[in-house]
Amino acid sequence: MSDLPHLKAEAIIEHHHWVWTSLLAAKPVTVTREEELCRSS
């Protein structure tokens, strides 16, 4: 994702992470960074 003139990419990514982790779902959603997944394999 790239920065927009009015919004940094990091802010968009953090917002998406917040949305996913704040969902009211039967099974909770966990956001994991790629480097964490690579370390665990």
C-alpha positions as CSV (number, residue, x, y, z in Angstrom):
1,M,0.0,0.0,0.0
2,S,1.3,3.5,-0.8
3,D,0.9,6.8,1.0
4,L,-2.0,9.0,-0.2
5,P,-1.7,12.8,-0.3
6,H,-3.9,13.1,2.7
7,L,-3.2,9.8,4.5
8,K,-0.1,7.7,5.3
9,A,-0.1,4.0,4.3
10,E,0.7,3.1,7.9
11,A,-2.5,4.8,9.2
12,I,-4.5,2.8,6.6
13,I,-2.9,-0.5,7.6
14,E,-3.4,0.2,11.3
15,H,-7.0,1.0,10.7
16,H,-7.6,-2.2,8.9
17,H,-5.9,-4.1,11.7
18,W,-8.2,-2.4,14.2
19,V,-11.3,-3.2,12.1
20,W,-10.3,-6.9,11.9
21,T,-9.5,-7.3,15.6
22,S,-12.6,-5.4,16.6
23,L,-15.1,-7.6,14.7
24,L,-17.8,-9.2,16.6
25,A,-17.4,-12.7,15.3
26,A,-18.0,-16.2,16.5
27,K,-14.3,-16.9,16.3
28,P,-12.0,-14.0,17.1
29,V,-9.6,-12.7,14.5
30,T,-5.9,-12.3,15.2
31,V,-3.8,-10.1,13.0
32,T,-0.2,-11.4,12.7
33,R,2.6,-9.8,10.9
34,E,4.4,-11.7,8.1
35,E,7.7,-11.7,9.9
36,E,6.1,-13.4,12.9
37,L,4.7,-16.1,10.7
38,C,8.1,-16.7,9.1
39,R,9.8,-17.0,12.5
40,S,7.4,-19.6,13.7
41,S,7.9,-22.0,10.7
